[in-house]
Amino acid sequence: MGNPSALRDAALFAALGALSGVVCAVFPMFEALNVSLGWTGLFSSRGTAPLLPGVFFGLVLAALIYFLYAAEWLRAMSGILTSVVAWVIAVHVAQEFRDLWAGGLVAGAVGAAITGAGIALVMPSYRSAARVALTVIMGALAGLLLLLIDSDASVLSLIPLYVGWQSTVAASIAYAIARHNAIPTETALKPAAG
């Protein structure tokens, strides 16, 4: 059915992603830390994105890189940078859409694509179009949870989006890395008998 260690790693990082999502939903966002990409000309000058959700999820990615790839702090810290960039751009993308479903779908895909590309840069075991594509598809589908946010962006309405997207993307990346790492090199390189 699947690699047990890959499934275990995916479940662990799904749980960490869910925890990060709950923290993002309940932790107060400080307006002073918001970032606007309006200066780029690509996005509305009125739109801003809070940095902290990117940092919180980045800590999950940093743990994923550190424990599933190599115990190298510099590579692990790239998970935080990747997450912050992905989050800020995804929020700005979502704000450009009139329809919530379209904004959620596209922003979820964009956030997952940037996250996946950032992880692939530092983790050779994740460098595969199929692995990144699966993460992008999962991120896009989870982005549809944006439809559940109410007009006041209450904590209870934020939880499904944050928990759903972060746990799904973290699990997808962890599963792909653990599954790749579990394939013995000798077996992968031997020609089939017959």
Secondary structure, 3 states (H helix, E strand, C coil): CCCHHHHHHHHHHHHHHHHHHHHHHHCCCCHHHCECCHHHCCCCCCCCECCHHHHHHHHHHHHHHHHHCCCCHHHHHHHHHHHHHHHHHHHHHHHCCCCHHHHHHHHHHHHHHHHHHHHHHHCHHHCCHHHHHHHHHHHHHHHHHHHHCCCCCCHHHHHHHHHHHHHHHHHHHHHHHHHHHHCCHHHHHCCCCC
